[in-house]
Amino acid sequence: MSMEMIVPLGVIILFLILSIYLLQGKGAMLISGYNTMSKEDKAQYDTMALCKATGKLMLGVTVSISLIFAGDLFQQNWLFIVGTVLMIANIVIGLIYMNTGNRYKKNQK
């Protein structure tokens, strides 16, 4: 196995592990922006839902990277293109969805 294969496979495995960790509702300290909030600000958010949504976004990126890697490895241009389009769509749609509305704020009574 060459170094050209080890690095992308390592990234894919790392991203998969982080995705699973986030999908379990853990790992809020890995979410940029959330980890720098004060305790008062963090208390306003549903940490479990935020972690799960971030995990889904991360899993989509992991699948996209896997397709890009497979396309490069097997010299299949269409896999590379599908992976790239999926990654861009996943990130754009995911970030718009996560940042609009108050989906992850706890209900204030």
QUINOR-V400640 format. One record per residue. RES is the residue in one letter. PHI is phi in whole degrees, 0 to 359 (none if undefined). OMEGA is omega in whole degrees, -180 to 180 (none if undefined). BURIAL is I if it has 24 or more other ideal C-beta (glycine too) atoms within 12 Angstrom, else O. Layout:
<<RES	PHI	OMEGA	BURIAL> <RES	PHI	OMEGA	BURIAL>>
//
This chain:
<<M	none	-177	O> <S	275	179	O> <M	297	179	O> <E	296	179	O> <M	264	-175	O> <I	293	-176	O> <V	297	179	O> <P	297	178	I> <L	296	177	O> <G	298	178	O> <V	295	-180	O> <I	298	180	I> <I	295	178	O> <L	299	179	O> <F	297	179	I> <L	295	178	O> <I	297	179	O> <L	295	178	I> <S	298	180	I> <I	297	179	O> <Y	299	180	O> <L	291	180	I> <L	295	176	I> <Q	279	180	O> <G	87	-180	O> <K	249	174	O> <G	87	179	I> <A	300	-180	I> <M	292	178	O> <L	273	-176	O> <I	273	-179	I> <S	298	-179	O> <G	94	179	O> <Y	291	-176	I> <N	290	179	O> <T	258	180	O> <M	288	174	O> <S	287	180	O> <K	299	179	O> <E	294	179	O> <D	291	179	O> <K	297	-179	O> <A	295	-180	O> <Q	280	-174	O> <Y	252	174	I> <D	277	-174	O> <T	299	-179	I> <M	299	-179	O> <A	294	179	I> <L	295	178	I> <C	295	-180	I> <K	295	179	I> <A	295	178	I> <T	293	177	I> <G	297	177	I> <K	295	178	I> <L	298	180	I> <M	295	178	I> <L	295	176	I> <G	298	177	I> <V	294	179	I> <T	298	178	I> <V	297	179	I> <S	298	179	I> <I	297	178	I> <S	298	178	I> <L	294	178	I> <I	298	179	I> <F	296	179	I> <A	297	178	I> <G	299	179	I> <D	289	-178	O> <L	296	-176	O> <F	264	179	O> <Q	57	179	O> <Q	248	-176	O> <N	300	-177	O> <W	296	177	O> <L	295	178	O> <F	299	-179	O> <I	293	179	O> <V	299	179	O> <G	298	180	I> <T	293	179	O> <V	297	178	O> <L	298	180	I> <M	296	-180	I> <I	298	-179	O> <A	297	-179	O> <N	301	-178	I> <I	291	-178	O> <V	296	-178	O> <I	295	-180	O> <G	298	-179	I> <L	291	176	O> <I	297	-179	O> <Y	298	-176	O> <M	287	-175	I> <N	258	177	O> <T	252	-179	O> <G	75	179	O> <N	245	-175	O> <R	301	-172	O> <Y	252	175	I> <K	273	177	O> <K	290	178	O> <N	293	179	O> <Q	268	180	O> <K	247	none	O>>
//
